[in-house]
Amino acid sequence: MSGMQTIGVIGAGAWGTALAQTCAQVGRDVRLWAFEPEVVDAINTRRENSVYLPKAALHEAITATATASDLAGCDAYLVVTPAQHTRATLAHFKDVIASGAPVLLCSKGFERESLALMTDVLADVLPQAVPAVLSGPSFAADVVKGLPTAVTLACADEKLGEQLMGAIGSPSFRPYWTDDLIGAEAGGAVKNVLAIAAGVVEGKQLGKSAHAALIARGFAEMTRLGEALGARRETLAGLCGLGDLVLTCSSPQSRNMSCGLALGRGEALGDILSARKAVTEGVASAPAVVALGVRHGVDLPICQAIDDVLSQRKDLNSAIEALLNRPFRAEAL
């Protein structure tokens, strides 16, 4: 036992619901905050989240609520709202989360306007909280079924990391600790943009060789930018970097890859996004990733190409042609 018995989960999308289920299955009392009243009602009365994670029978230790104050006094918090809404959501809980409470940030992305990491957003809004990051190759549908999954759990203090791992971990959900918060965040944010590119490769039927090359060269971009931000290379080579990149670039189950897949098949971005309930993080993060590359002098040709397409500065064929006609060079990160 970690001593952390009551867990507050902020955000009842697919990933938030899956994490709530994981915590409940290892004996925690879970308070799950949802924005939508219909989600709260479905979880409490029918033990299901039919909007974001249908067909999953949810544990009775999960109590859903739309009232922020119901999460007061939790031993730890998991914040699982989309990256672009994290600042506003944290502000909603400013008087709820106590000083010294660990806040495990589970969203993947850079804030578009400020280019901030989610830990920076947390420091701005809730400086009294203790930051931690959860990231890695994990689909909500797999986790809620109890299928084997491994993730990175980052926080500065190893003892706290052990407590958090004990609170949420199980034989089928295995967190690995690091003190490299920037690495855990950067990998998850950049891979979303690269997954859109991987989907484009599949949608345009450019072949498996191109798909493998995209992952490898995308990982080089992730590593260059991550190191420029202060991440360690070994972190980015682990679960929260390379591991997450491989998963997200390899399955249409990923919202980001499926978005790229539809783009590659000729669908318009507006039509793709309007048909979805869940957020496609890579679309919002792409301009921030490119802007950070410019700020730090880091070459990010694949991310730049995706941002050009999403912003309609280039059509898809022109962006692909520009990438394929880049000068030959030595292979290096």
C-alpha positions in Angstrom: 0.0 0.0 0.0 1.3 3.5 -0.9 -0.7 5.4 1.8 -2.6 7.1 -1.1 -6.1 5.7 -0.7 -8.4 8.4 -2.3 -7.6 9.4 -5.9 -9.2 12.3 -7.7 -9.3 12.0 -11.5 -10.1 15.2 -13.3 -11.4 14.5 -16.7 -13.8 11.7 -17.7 -12.8 11.2 -21.3 -11.6 7.8 -22.5 -8.2 8.0 -20.9 -9.4 9.6 -17.6 -12.1 6.8 -17.3 -9.5 4.1 -18.0 -7.2 5.5 -15.3 -10.0 5.7 -12.9 -10.8 2.1 -13.5 -7.2 1.1 -13.0 -7.0 2.9 -9.7 -10.3 1.4 -8.5 -9.2 -2.1 -9.5 -6.2 -1.9 -7.2 -8.4 -0.9 -4.2 -8.4 2.9 -4.4 -11.5 5.0 -3.8 -11.8 7.1 -6.9 -13.6 10.4 -7.4 -14.0 11.1 -11.1 -14.8 14.6 -12.2 -16.6 15.0 -15.5 -17.7 18.2 -17.3 -20.8 16.6 -18.8 -23.7 15.8 -16.5 -24.8 13.0 -18.7 -21.4 11.3 -18.3 -21.7 11.6 -14.5 -25.2 10.1 -14.5 -24.2 7.2 -16.8 -21.2 6.3 -14.6 -23.1 6.5 -11.3 -26.3 4.8 -12.4 -25.2 2.4 -15.1 -21.5 2.0 -14.4 -20.5 3.0 -17.9 -19.2 5.9 -19.9 -21.2 5.5 -23.0 -20.0 8.8 -24.5 -16.2 8.3 -24.4 -15.5 4.6 -23.4 -18.5 2.5 -24.3 -18.9 -1.2 -23.4 -16.6 -1.0 -20.4 -18.2 -2.1 -17.1 -16.8 0.4 -14.5 -15.8 -0.5 -11.0 -18.2 0.5 -8.1 -15.3 2.2 -6.3 -15.6 5.0 -8.9 -17.9 7.9 -8.0 -18.5 10.5 -10.7 -19.3 14.1 -10.0 -19.5 17.4 -11.9 -18.8 19.4 -8.7 -15.2 20.3 -8.2 -15.4 20.6 -4.4 -16.3 16.9 -4.2 -12.6 16.2 -5.0 -11.3 18.1 -2.0 -9.1 16.1 0.3 -7.9 13.5 -2.1 -4.4 12.0 -1.5 -3.4 12.5 -5.2 -4.9 13.9 -8.4 -4.7 12.7 -12.0 -5.4 15.6 -14.4 -6.6 14.1 -17.7 -8.2 17.0 -19.6 -7.0 17.9 -23.1 -3.8 19.9 -23.0 -5.4 23.1 -24.5 -8.0 23.0 -21.7 -5.7 22.1 -18.8 -5.1 25.7 -17.7 -8.8 26.5 -17.4 -9.5 23.2 -15.7 -6.8 23.7 -13.1 -8.1 27.1 -12.3 -11.5 25.5 -11.6 -9.8 23.4 -9.0 -7.6 26.2 -7.5 -9.4 26.2 -4.2 -9.8 22.4 -4.1 -6.3 21.0 -4.4 -4.4 21.4 -1.2 -0.9 22.6 -0.8 1.6 19.8 -1.2 -0.8 17.5 -3.0 0.7 15.5 -5.9 -0.8 16.3 -9.3 -0.1 13.7 -12.0 -0.5 15.4 -15.4 -1.7 12.8 -17.9 -2.3 15.0 -21.0 0.1 15.1 -23.9 0.8 18.4 -25.6 2.2 21.9 -25.5 -0.1 24.9 -24.7 -0.6 26.5 -28.1 -0.5 30.1 -27.1 2.3 30.1 -24.5 4.3 27.1 -25.8 4.3 25.9 -22.2 4.6 22.3 -21.0 1.8 21.1 -18.8 4.1 21.3 -15.7 4.7 25.0 -16.5 0.9 25.5 -16.7 0.5 23.7 -13.3 3.2 25.9 -11.8 1.4 29.0 -13.0 -2.1 28.1 -11.8 -1.4 25.8 -8.8 2.1 26.6 -7.5 1.2 24.8 -4.2 0.8 21.4 -6.0 3.7 18.9 -6.5 4.0 18.1 -10.2 4.3 14.7 -11.7 3.8 13.3 -15.2 2.3 10.1 -16.6 3.1 9.2 -20.2 3.7 6.2 -22.4 2.3 3.8 -24.9 -1.2 3.3 -23.6 -4.6 3.1 -25.4 -7.6 3.6 -23.0 -9.4 0.6 -24.6 -6.5 -1.7 -23.7 -6.0 -0.3 -20.2 -9.7 -0.5 -19.2 -9.7 -4.2 -20.2 -6.7 -4.9 -18.0 -4.3 -5.7 -20.9 -0.6 -5.4 -20.2 0.6 -1.8 -20.4 3.8 0.0 -19.3 4.2 3.7 -18.8 6.6 6.3 -17.5 5.8 8.1 -14.2 8.0 11.2 -13.7 8.4 13.2 -10.6 11.4 14.9 -9.0 11.3 12.9 -5.7 11.9 9.2 -5.9 10.0 8.4 -2.7 6.9 10.2 -4.0 7.3 8.4 -7.2 7.3 5.1 -5.4 4.1 6.1 -3.5 2.4 7.1 -6.8 3.4 3.9 -8.5 2.0 1.9 -5.6 -1.2 3.9 -5.8 -1.9 3.3 -9.4 0.2 0.4 -10.5 -0.7 -3.3 -10.9 0.7 -6.3 -12.7 -1.1 -5.2 -15.9 -0.4 -1.5 -15.5 3.3 -1.0 -14.9 4.7 2.5 -14.2 8.4 3.1 -14.4 9.8 6.0 -12.4 12.1 8.8 -13.7 13.0 12.2 -12.4 13.0 13.7 -15.9 9.6 15.4 -16.1 10.6 17.4 -19.3 11.5 14.2 -21.1 8.2 12.5 -20.2 6.3 15.6 -21.4 8.2 16.3 -24.5 8.0 12.8 -25.9 4.3 12.6 -25.5 3.6 16.0 -27.1 5.8 15.6 -30.2 4.7 12.0 -30.9 1.1 13.3 -31.5 2.2 15.4 -34.4 4.4 12.6 -35.8 1.5 10.2 -35.6 -0.5 12.4 -37.9 2.4 12.2 -40.4 2.4 8.4 -40.0 -1.3 8.3 -40.8 -0.7 10.4 -43.9 1.8 7.8 -45.1 -0.7 5.0 -44.6 -3.6 7.0 -46.1 -1.5 7.9 -49.2 -0.4 4.3 -49.5 3.3 5.3 -49.5 4.3 1.9 -48.3 5.7 0.2 -45.1 9.3 1.3 -45.9 8.2 4.9 -45.8 6.3 4.3 -42.6 9.4 2.9 -40.9 11.5 5.8 -42.1 8.9 8.2 -40.8 9.1 6.7 -37.3 12.9 6.7 -37.3 13.3 10.2 -38.6 10.4 11.4 -36.4 12.2 10.0 -33.4 15.3 12.0 -34.4 13.1 15.2 -34.4 11.6 14.3 -31.0 15.0 13.7 -29.5 16.5 17.0 -30.9 13.7 19.1 -29.6 13.4 17.2 -26.3 17.1 17.7 -25.6 16.9 21.4 -26.5 14.1 21.7 -23.9 16.2 20.0 -21.2 15.1 16.4 -21.5 17.6 13.5 -21.3 18.1 11.3 -24.3 17.6 8.0 -22.4 14.2 9.2 -21.3 13.1 9.9 -24.8 14.5 6.4 -25.9 12.1 4.8 -23.3 8.4 4.3 -22.9 7.3 7.9 -22.9 9.3 8.7 -26.1 10.1 5.9 -28.5 7.6 3.5 -27.0 4.7 6.0 -27.3 5.8 7.0 -30.8 5.8 3.4 -32.1 2.3 2.7 -30.7 0.7 5.9 -31.8 2.2 5.7 -35.3 1.2 2.1 -35.8 -2.5 1.9 -35.1 -5.6 3.7 -36.4 -6.9 3.3 -32.9 -4.8 6.5 -32.2 -6.9 9.6 -32.8 -3.8 11.3 -34.2 -2.9 8.6 -36.7 -6.5 8.1 -37.8 -6.6 11.9 -38.4 -3.6 11.6 -40.7 -5.0 8.5 -42.3 -8.2 10.4 -43.3 -6.1 13.4 -44.5 -4.1 11.0 -46.7 -7.2 9.7 -48.2 -8.3 13.2 -49.2 -10.7 14.1 -46.4 -10.8 17.7 -45.2 -9.5 18.5 -41.7 -12.7 20.3 -40.7 -14.8 17.3 -41.6 -12.5 14.9 -39.8 -12.5 16.9 -36.5 -16.3 17.7 -36.6 -17.1 14.0 -36.7 -15.2 13.4 -33.4 -16.2 13.8 -29.7 -12.6 13.4 -28.4 -9.8 15.9 -29.0 -7.0 15.2 -31.5 -4.1 16.6 -29.6 -1.6 16.7 -32.4 -3.6 19.2 -34.4 -3.4 21.8 -31.6 0.2 20.9 -30.7 1.7 21.1 -34.2 2.1 25.0 -34.3 3.6 24.9 -30.8 6.1 22.2 -31.7 7.2 24.1 -34.8 7.4 27.4 -32.8 9.5 25.7 -30.2 11.8 24.4 -32.9 12.3 27.9 -34.2 12.9 29.3 -30.7 15.6 26.7 -30.0 17.1 26.5 -33.5 16.0 22.8 -34.0 15.3 21.4 -37.4 11.9 19.7 -37.5 11.1 19.0 -41.1 8.3 16.4 -40.6 6.6 18.4 -37.9 6.9 21.5 -40.0 5.3 19.7 -43.0 2.4 18.6 -40.9 1.9 22.1 -39.5 2.0 23.5 -43.1 -0.8 21.1 -44.1 -3.0 21.6 -41.1 -2.7 25.3 -41.4 -3.3 25.1 -45.2 -0.1 26.8 -46.1 0.7 23.8 -48.3 -1.4 21.1 -49.8 -0.5 17.5 -48.9 1.2 16.6 -52.1 3.4 19.7 -52.0 4.4 19.0 -48.4 5.4 15.4 -49.2 7.3 16.5 -52.3 9.2 19.1 -50.3 10.2 16.5 -47.7 11.4 14.0 -50.4 13.5 16.6 -52.1 15.4 17.8 -49.1 19.2 17.6 -49.6 20.9 14.3 -48.8 22.8 14.4 -45.5 24.5 12.2 -42.9 22.1 10.2 -40.7 22.2 11.6 -37.2 19.8 12.6 -34.4 
